[in-house]
Amino acid sequence: MHERELPLRPLLSPSKTPSSHAIDSPLPSPSKQATELNTLLQDFFGPRQAKRDYRADAAGVLMANPSASPPKLKTMAAHLFQFSADGRKSVVPSHHQHTLFDQDMYLCAHTFESDAGWKNTEVYFWVGDDVSPSAVESASAFVLREAKQLGGSLVKVQQGRETPGLIQALGGIIVTQRGTGNKDDSLAPHMFCGRRYLGQVVFDEVDFSPATLCSGFPYLVAKGGNCFLWKGKGSNVDELGCARLIGMDYALSGELVEVDDGREPDSFWGLFDGGSKLASADHWRLKPNYEKYSSRLFHSDAAAKQQIIELSPFSQRDLQPTGIYVMDAFFELYIIVGSKAQSQYASFHNALDFAQEYAILAAGMEDRPFVPISTVVLEGAPRDLKSVFRRWRDADSPTVMPAPPPPPGSGLKRGRSMRVVTLNQALQALNE
């Protein structure tokens, strides 16, 4: 089947109006913009589809927030082991009790008591994103045997989808770090983004670059034994408190230097080999004021009984090129169109209707500062959307991604990096 790609003609954004002197290039009328977008969508999805049966319950979905009331557990005993493909296990050193490396596998036995008083044991088999499928398959038989010996039910956990029970077992904080614990270099450059997650706090290693910094979160930046805590304007009390605790593990000099977003000293920028911080959305500064702040991911599937299905816990792995998704980033909503979702016109239209209802309800029911700004992502990925995911790789983006920039001096022009339109523009186009 031939895949129809989005045409290359750019759409004007309503937020970018021409200057008063640019009378040679007048801004197209709303109706003309809608017509152009309608043509673009037809080129991608094909002719207008049959009538839909939209029946999603936006209010019910909004109220069923899994992160609103995570289970309360009391840890009675917890043991963490690094686990190999041939079934060997080794006790994790005390200074790495919070840290899971993405090239390793771990087994964690957790005996706990719930707030209802019942006692249980779970054995978590955690798999890093950079562990090969063959290694996981080889380890699986040994893991089952270990779980039986430990007297607990086995729970497989992929990196980025940690359960509240696993995080509780590791002390309420986890750190996911790149590489392997067998070759950890404490003096090497490391950068971690911290965030609340299912009622706990997690830190994930990110690219060591000032361009990675997002004002919504705190970052730990460590190099050569020195460690800085960069406090994004949206950092809340829990995130900062845990960052100070974890930061001391990387501050081999004995001092954790705290730096405010927008007031960085030269010594902080000196950690990086060039580059600069990119601007973040202004709304991040409001995040500490909203206890209900969370992010949620939904899959729009017109053929499913519920039509709108929440994916929780979510990661970038949930975003498939063949799907249509709605990301609730609290201050913003994103409707994400997969690069191979040409057959999903009904799911796309449902996602638009759902996002419109959901945004209005969320502003009132969750006391948000304003109705979330809703954006349809047709190509690329906005920077603030990437920041909502604990781990993002452009190579794994579900949308059509731009080609890399041409080499300097090649004479080629840089291509378009992104195509987004507002929710209202998309709805108007479909009603044309």
DRENLUMSE-461130 format. One record per residue (C-alpha): chain; x, y, z negated. Coordinates in steps of 0.05 Angstrom, whole numbers, plus 5000, padded with zeros to 4 digits. Layout:
N
+-----+------+-------+------+
| mol | east | north |   up |
+-----+------+-------+------+
|   A |    X |     Y |    Z |
...
+-----+------+-------+------+
//
This chain:
432
+-----+------+-------+------+
| mol | east | north |   up |
+-----+------+-------+------+
|   A | 5000 |  5000 | 5000 |
|   A | 5027 |  5068 | 5020 |
|   A | 5034 |  5114 | 4960 |
|   A | 5011 |  5186 | 4972 |
|   A | 5058 |  5235 | 4940 |
|   A | 5039 |  5305 | 4917 |
|   A | 5055 |  5355 | 4972 |
|   A | 5111 |  5404 | 4961 |
|   A | 5072 |  5469 | 4967 |
|   A | 5078 |  5503 | 4899 |
|   A | 5018 |  5530 | 4862 |
|   A | 5019 |  5598 | 4829 |
|   A | 5010 |  5598 | 4755 |
|   A | 4960 |  5648 | 4727 |
|   A | 5011 |  5667 | 4674 |
|   A | 5060 |  5692 | 4727 |
|   A | 5028 |  5750 | 4762 |
|   A | 5068 |  5790 | 4813 |
|   A | 5092 |  5860 | 4795 |
|   A | 5052 |  5920 | 4815 |
|   A | 5101 |  5935 | 4871 |
|   A | 5095 |  5867 | 4904 |
|   A | 5036 |  5887 | 4948 |
|   A | 5062 |  5845 | 5006 |
|   A | 5046 |  5781 | 4968 |
|   A | 4978 |  5789 | 4935 |
|   A | 4957 |  5737 | 4883 |
|   A | 4909 |  5687 | 4914 |
|   A | 4837 |  5690 | 4890 |
|   A | 4814 |  5639 | 4839 |
|   A | 4772 |  5605 | 4892 |
|   A | 4831 |  5600 | 4939 |
|   A | 4874 |  5571 | 4884 |
|   A | 4820 |  5520 | 4868 |
|   A | 4815 |  5501 | 4942 |
|   A | 4890 |  5491 | 4947 |
|   A | 4891 |  5448 | 4884 |
|   A | 4831 |  5409 | 4909 |
|   A | 4870 |  5393 | 4973 |
|   A | 4931 |  5374 | 4932 |
|   A | 4890 |  5326 | 4889 |
|   A | 4857 |  5295 | 4949 |
|   A | 4924 |  5284 | 4981 |
|   A | 4944 |  5246 | 4919 |
|   A | 4880 |  5210 | 4897 |
|   A | 4847 |  5205 | 4966 |
|   A | 4776 |  5224 | 4984 |
|   A | 4726 |  5242 | 4930 |
|   A | 4709 |  5179 | 4891 |
|   A | 4642 |  5148 | 4873 |
|   A | 4602 |  5176 | 4815 |
|   A | 4633 |  5166 | 4746 |
|   A | 4602 |  5141 | 4682 |
|   A | 4637 |  5184 | 4629 |
|   A | 4617 |  5162 | 4559 |
|   A | 4677 |  5176 | 4514 |
|   A | 4661 |  5200 | 4443 |
|   A | 4710 |  5257 | 4433 |
|   A | 4687 |  5272 | 4362 |
|   A | 4693 |  5200 | 4341 |
|   A | 4763 |  5195 | 4371 |
|   A | 4784 |  5259 | 4337 |
|   A | 4762 |  5235 | 4268 |
|   A | 4795 |  5167 | 4275 |
|   A | 4865 |  5195 | 4265 |
|   A | 4911 |  5137 | 4243 |
|   A | 4963 |  5185 | 4214 |
|   A | 4913 |  5221 | 4170 |
|   A | 4913 |  5166 | 4117 |
|   A | 4972 |  5119 | 4121 |
|   A | 4970 |  5060 | 4073 |
|   A | 4999 |  5071 | 4003 |
|   A | 5048 |  5017 | 3985 |
|   A | 5091 |  5005 | 3924 |
|   A | 5157 |  4970 | 3941 |
|   A | 5175 |  4914 | 3894 |
|   A | 5235 |  4887 | 3933 |
|   A | 5268 |  4901 | 4000 |
|   A | 5328 |  4871 | 4035 |
|   A | 5357 |  4894 | 4101 |
|   A | 5401 |  4850 | 4146 |
|   A | 5434 |  4861 | 4213 |
|   A | 5414 |  4802 | 4257 |
|   A | 5451 |  4773 | 4317 |
|   A | 5425 |  4735 | 4378 |
|   A | 5456 |  4670 | 4351 |
|   A | 5419 |  4676 | 4285 |
|   A | 5475 |  4704 | 4242 |
|   A | 5454 |  4756 | 4191 |
|   A | 5496 |  4804 | 4151 |
|   A | 5477 |  4850 | 4094 |
|   A | 5474 |  4924 | 4115 |
|   A | 5523 |  4967 | 4075 |
|   A | 5491 |  5013 | 4023 |
|   A | 5511 |  5077 | 4061 |
|   A | 5472 |  5052 | 4122 |
|   A | 5409 |  5030 | 4085 |
|   A | 5368 |  5083 | 4121 |
|   A | 5402 |  5075 | 4189 |
|   A | 5382 |  5030 | 4247 |
|   A | 5426 |  5029 | 4310 |
|   A | 5394 |  5023 | 4378 |
|   A | 5442 |  4968 | 4403 |
|   A | 5427 |  4924 | 4342 |
|   A | 5372 |  4880 | 4314 |
|   A | 5352 |  4879 | 4241 |
|   A | 5312 |  4836 | 4194 |
|   A | 5279 |  4869 | 4134 |
|   A | 5242 |  4830 | 4080 |
|   A | 5193 |  4874 | 4042 |
|   A | 5152 |  4853 | 3982 |
|   A | 5101 |  4906 | 3963 |
|   A | 5037 |  4920 | 3925 |
|   A | 4980 |  4959 | 3957 |
|   A | 4940 |  5013 | 3921 |
|   A | 4885 |  4960 | 3916 |
|   A | 4931 |  4917 | 3875 |
|   A | 4945 |  4859 | 3923 |
|   A | 5016 |  4834 | 3933 |
|   A | 5045 |  4815 | 4000 |
|   A | 5111 |  4802 | 4035 |
|   A | 5125 |  4823 | 4107 |
|   A | 5188 |  4808 | 4147 |
|   A | 5202 |  4861 | 4199 |
|   A | 5243 |  4843 | 4261 |
|   A | 5267 |  4910 | 4287 |
|   A | 5294 |  4914 | 4358 |
|   A | 5334 |  4974 | 4384 |
|   A | 5317 |  5003 | 4452 |
|   A | 5385 |  4984 | 4480 |
|   A | 5382 |  4910 | 4460 |
|   A | 5377 |  4864 | 4521 |
|   A | 5313 |  4822 | 4529 |
|   A | 5356 |  4759 | 4532 |
|   A | 5386 |  4775 | 4463 |
|   A | 5317 |  4785 | 4434 |
|   A | 5293 |  4720 | 4463 |
|   A | 5353 |  4683 | 4436 |
|   A | 5343 |  4711 | 4366 |
|   A | 5268 |  4698 | 4364 |
|   A | 5271 |  4625 | 4342 |
|   A | 5320 |  4642 | 4286 |
|   A | 5277 |  4700 | 4264 |
|   A | 5216 |  4655 | 4256 |
|   A | 5256 |  4607 | 4213 |
|   A | 5282 |  4664 | 4170 |
|   A | 5212 |  4693 | 4160 |
|   A | 5187 |  4625 | 4135 |
|   A | 5245 |  4618 | 4087 |
|   A | 5232 |  4689 | 4061 |
|   A | 5159 |  4672 | 4051 |
|   A | 5131 |  4730 | 4091 |
|   A | 5091 |  4743 | 4154 |
|   A | 5133 |  4764 | 4214 |
|   A | 5123 |  4833 | 4244 |
|   A | 5162 |  4851 | 4307 |
|   A | 5177 |  4925 | 4311 |
|   A | 5205 |  4960 | 4372 |
|   A | 5247 |  5023 | 4361 |
|   A | 5202 |  5084 | 4359 |
|   A | 5142 |  5044 | 4335 |
|   A | 5162 |  5033 | 4263 |
|   A | 5106 |  5015 | 4216 |
|   A | 5093 |  5051 | 4150 |
|   A | 5112 |  4987 | 4113 |
|   A | 5181 |  4984 | 4145 |
|   A | 5195 |  5057 | 4131 |
|   A | 5172 |  5049 | 4059 |
|   A | 5219 |  4989 | 4052 |
|   A | 5278 |  5033 | 4073 |
|   A | 5262 |  5086 | 4021 |
|   A | 5211 |  5128 | 4060 |
|   A | 5263 |  5154 | 4109 |
|   A | 5294 |  5121 | 4170 |
|   A | 5349 |  5144 | 4217 |
|   A | 5355 |  5115 | 4287 |
|   A | 5425 |  5123 | 4314 |
|   A | 5457 |  5108 | 4382 |
|   A | 5508 |  5052 | 4389 |
|   A | 5521 |  4995 | 4341 |
|   A | 5534 |  4993 | 4267 |
|   A | 5595 |  4949 | 4282 |
|   A | 5632 |  5006 | 4315 |
|   A | 5605 |  5068 | 4279 |
|   A | 5652 |  5128 | 4280 |
|   A | 5632 |  5176 | 4224 |
|   A | 5674 |  5232 | 4254 |
|   A | 5643 |  5229 | 4323 |
|   A | 5592 |  5282 | 4345 |
|   A | 5520 |  5264 | 4325 |
|   A | 5455 |  5303 | 4328 |
|   A | 5390 |  5282 | 4296 |
|   A | 5319 |  5310 | 4301 |
|   A | 5275 |  5301 | 4239 |
|   A | 5199 |  5298 | 4238 |
|   A | 5141 |  5273 | 4197 |
|   A | 5116 |  5206 | 4222 |
|   A | 5057 |  5166 | 4194 |
|   A | 5063 |  5201 | 4127 |
|   A | 5139 |  5190 | 4123 |
|   A | 5200 |  5224 | 4154 |
|   A | 5244 |  5197 | 4211 |
|   A | 5308 |  5222 | 4243 |
|   A | 5326 |  5203 | 4313 |
|   A | 5392 |  5215 | 4348 |
|   A | 5386 |  5261 | 4408 |
|   A | 5433 |  5289 | 4461 |
|   A | 5489 |  5330 | 4429 |
|   A | 5474 |  5395 | 4463 |
|   A | 5445 |  5463 | 4442 |
|   A | 5394 |  5454 | 4498 |
|   A | 5363 |  5398 | 4457 |
|   A | 5343 |  5443 | 4399 |
|   A | 5268 |  5454 | 4393 |
|   A | 5241 |  5504 | 4342 |
|   A | 5188 |  5455 | 4318 |
|   A | 5236 |  5411 | 4279 |
|   A | 5300 |  5410 | 4236 |
|   A | 5364 |  5381 | 4266 |
|   A | 5426 |  5353 | 4234 |
|   A | 5488 |  5369 | 4275 |
|   A | 5551 |  5332 | 4253 |
|   A | 5621 |  5333 | 4282 |
|   A | 5690 |  5318 | 4253 |
|   A | 5664 |  5311 | 4182 |
|   A | 5626 |  5377 | 4183 |
|   A | 5550 |  5377 | 4183 |
|   A | 5500 |  5433 | 4196 |
|   A | 5425 |  5432 | 4181 |
|   A | 5392 |  5474 | 4235 |
|   A | 5324 |  5495 | 4209 |
|   A | 5275 |  5504 | 4265 |
|   A | 5220 |  5554 | 4251 |
|   A | 5169 |  5497 | 4251 |
|   A | 5205 |  5454 | 4199 |
|   A | 5162 |  5437 | 4140 |
|   A | 5181 |  5424 | 4067 |
|   A | 5183 |  5348 | 4073 |
|   A | 5225 |  5349 | 4135 |
|   A | 5275 |  5397 | 4105 |
|   A | 5279 |  5360 | 4040 |
|   A | 5295 |  5294 | 4074 |
|   A | 5344 |  5329 | 4122 |
|   A | 5384 |  5353 | 4062 |
|   A | 5386 |  5283 | 4034 |
|   A | 5407 |  5249 | 4098 |
|   A | 5454 |  5307 | 4117 |
|   A | 5499 |  5293 | 4058 |
|   A | 5516 |  5225 | 4088 |
|   A | 5546 |  5260 | 4148 |
|   A | 5577 |  5320 | 4111 |
|   A | 5643 |  5285 | 4097 |
|   A | 5672 |  5353 | 4079 |
|   A | 5624 |  5354 | 4020 |
|   A | 5583 |  5414 | 4043 |
|   A | 5519 |  5414 | 4084 |
|   A | 5515 |  5483 | 4118 |
|   A | 5443 |  5507 | 4129 |
|   A | 5429 |  5551 | 4190 |
|   A | 5364 |  5587 | 4206 |
|   A | 5334 |  5584 | 4276 |
|   A | 5353 |  5650 | 4311 |
|   A | 5407 |  5669 | 4260 |
|   A | 5462 |  5620 | 4278 |
|   A | 5535 |  5638 | 4262 |
|   A | 5590 |  5628 | 4314 |
|   A | 5616 |  5569 | 4275 |
|   A | 5551 |  5532 | 4291 |
|   A | 5554 |  5545 | 4366 |
|   A | 5628 |  5526 | 4363 |
|   A | 5608 |  5454 | 4351 |
|   A | 5585 |  5448 | 4423 |
|   A | 5626 |  5448 | 4486 |
|   A | 5587 |  5502 | 4522 |
|   A | 5513 |  5505 | 4538 |
|   A | 5460 |  5548 | 4505 |
|   A | 5394 |  5540 | 4467 |
|   A | 5332 |  5542 | 4509 |
|   A | 5270 |  5580 | 4488 |
|   A | 5216 |  5541 | 4451 |
|   A | 5142 |  5557 | 4450 |
|   A | 5123 |  5610 | 4400 |
|   A | 5069 |  5568 | 4368 |
|   A | 5120 |  5523 | 4333 |
|   A | 5129 |  5575 | 4279 |
|   A | 5057 |  5560 | 4256 |
|   A | 5070 |  5486 | 4244 |
|   A | 5090 |  5490 | 4170 |
|   A | 5023 |  5523 | 4155 |
|   A | 4982 |  5463 | 4179 |
|   A | 4982 |  5401 | 4136 |
|   A | 4942 |  5364 | 4188 |
|   A | 4995 |  5375 | 4242 |
|   A | 5006 |  5310 | 4281 |
|   A | 5013 |  5287 | 4352 |
|   A | 4970 |  5234 | 4385 |
|   A | 4972 |  5197 | 4452 |
|   A | 4911 |  5171 | 4490 |
|   A | 4905 |  5129 | 4552 |
|   A | 4847 |  5145 | 4598 |
|   A | 4819 |  5082 | 4630 |
|   A | 4752 |  5089 | 4665 |
|   A | 4745 |  5014 | 4670 |
|   A | 4753 |  5001 | 4595 |
|   A | 4695 |  4998 | 4547 |
|   A | 4720 |  5057 | 4505 |
|   A | 4749 |  5094 | 4565 |
|   A | 4795 |  5134 | 4519 |
|   A | 4843 |  5089 | 4480 |
|   A | 4891 |  5115 | 4427 |
|   A | 4962 |  5088 | 4429 |
|   A | 4991 |  5088 | 4358 |
|   A | 5047 |  5089 | 4340 |
|   A | 5066 |  5115 | 4409 |
|   A | 5132 |  5122 | 4446 |
|   A | 5153 |  5141 | 4516 |
|   A | 5149 |  5067 | 4534 |
|   A | 5073 |  5073 | 4531 |
|   A | 5073 |  5121 | 4590 |
|   A | 5066 |  5080 | 4653 |
|   A | 5071 |  5110 | 4723 |
|   A | 5004 |  5077 | 4740 |
|   A | 4966 |  5110 | 4683 |
|   A | 4932 |  5175 | 4663 |
|   A | 4945 |  5200 | 4592 |
|   A | 4924 |  5256 | 4544 |
|   A | 4975 |  5280 | 4494 |
|   A | 4950 |  5318 | 4434 |
|   A | 5009 |  5360 | 4411 |
|   A | 4965 |  5398 | 4362 |
|   A | 4977 |  5468 | 4391 |
|   A | 4974 |  5442 | 4462 |
|   A | 4941 |  5386 | 4501 |
|   A | 4974 |  5354 | 4562 |
|   A | 4940 |  5312 | 4615 |
|   A | 4995 |  5269 | 4645 |
|   A | 4987 |  5241 | 4715 |
|   A | 5030 |  5180 | 4730 |
|   A | 5068 |  5180 | 4795 |
|   A | 5032 |  5116 | 4819 |
|   A | 4963 |  5131 | 4791 |
|   A | 4931 |  5143 | 4859 |
|   A | 4876 |  5093 | 4844 |
|   A | 4858 |  5126 | 4778 |
|   A | 4814 |  5184 | 4802 |
|   A | 4757 |  5167 | 4754 |
|   A | 4806 |  5161 | 4696 |
|   A | 4836 |  5228 | 4715 |
|   A | 4769 |  5263 | 4717 |
|   A | 4749 |  5230 | 4651 |
|   A | 4814 |  5254 | 4620 |
|   A | 4798 |  5326 | 4640 |
|   A | 4728 |  5323 | 4610 |
|   A | 4754 |  5290 | 4547 |
|   A | 4809 |  5341 | 4538 |
|   A | 4760 |  5398 | 4545 |
|   A | 4713 |  5370 | 4492 |
|   A | 4769 |  5347 | 4446 |
|   A | 4805 |  5414 | 4446 |
|   A | 4743 |  5453 | 4427 |
|   A | 4725 |  5403 | 4372 |
|   A | 4796 |  5399 | 4345 |
|   A | 4799 |  5474 | 4335 |
|   A | 4739 |  5472 | 4288 |
|   A | 4742 |  5404 | 4256 |
|   A | 4817 |  5407 | 4239 |
|   A | 4819 |  5482 | 4228 |
|   A | 4872 |  5493 | 4282 |
|   A | 4895 |  5565 | 4293 |
|   A | 4864 |  5566 | 4363 |
|   A | 4835 |  5520 | 4416 |
|   A | 4896 |  5480 | 4440 |
|   A | 4923 |  5503 | 4507 |
|   A | 4909 |  5448 | 4558 |
|   A | 4956 |  5435 | 4615 |
|   A | 4954 |  5383 | 4671 |
|   A | 5024 |  5356 | 4686 |
|   A | 5028 |  5334 | 4759 |
|   A | 5104 |  5333 | 4767 |
|   A | 5162 |  5337 | 4719 |
|   A | 5153 |  5344 | 4644 |
|   A | 5149 |  5409 | 4603 |
|   A | 5203 |  5416 | 4551 |
|   A | 5155 |  5422 | 4493 |
|   A | 5119 |  5358 | 4516 |
|   A | 5185 |  5320 | 4514 |
|   A | 5198 |  5346 | 4443 |
|   A | 5134 |  5312 | 4418 |
|   A | 5165 |  5244 | 4433 |
|   A | 5218 |  5218 | 4385 |
|   A | 5259 |  5193 | 4444 |
|   A | 5253 |  5218 | 4515 |
|   A | 5292 |  5199 | 4577 |
|   A | 5278 |  5235 | 4643 |
|   A | 5295 |  5171 | 4680 |
|   A | 5235 |  5137 | 4646 |
|   A | 5185 |  5193 | 4658 |
|   A | 5118 |  5168 | 4685 |
|   A | 5109 |  5230 | 4729 |
|   A | 5143 |  5248 | 4794 |
|   A | 5210 |  5276 | 4771 |
|   A | 5251 |  5327 | 4809 |
|   A | 5316 |  5308 | 4843 |
|   A | 5379 |  5327 | 4805 |
|   A | 5406 |  5397 | 4822 |
|   A | 5453 |  5401 | 4881 |
|   A | 5528 |  5406 | 4866 |
|   A | 5557 |  5476 | 4861 |
|   A | 5581 |  5504 | 4927 |
|   A | 5539 |  5455 | 4969 |
|   A | 5497 |  5511 | 4998 |
|   A | 5433 |  5473 | 4980 |
|   A | 5377 |  5507 | 4941 |
|   A | 5353 |  5479 | 4874 |
|   A | 5286 |  5444 | 4883 |
|   A | 5223 |  5455 | 4843 |
|   A | 5231 |  5426 | 4773 |
|   A | 5158 |  5420 | 4752 |
|   A | 5086 |  5427 | 4774 |
|   A | 5032 |  5441 | 4722 |
|   A | 4964 |  5473 | 4726 |
|   A | 4914 |  5494 | 4672 |
|   A | 4857 |  5449 | 4653 |
|   A | 4807 |  5501 | 4678 |
|   A | 4841 |  5504 | 4745 |
|   A | 4838 |  5428 | 4752 |
|   A | 4764 |  5425 | 4732 |
|   A | 4746 |  5481 | 4780 |
|   A | 4783 |  5445 | 4836 |
|   A | 4744 |  5381 | 4824 |
|   A | 4679 |  5419 | 4825 |
|   A | 4694 |  5452 | 4892 |
+-----+------+-------+------+
//
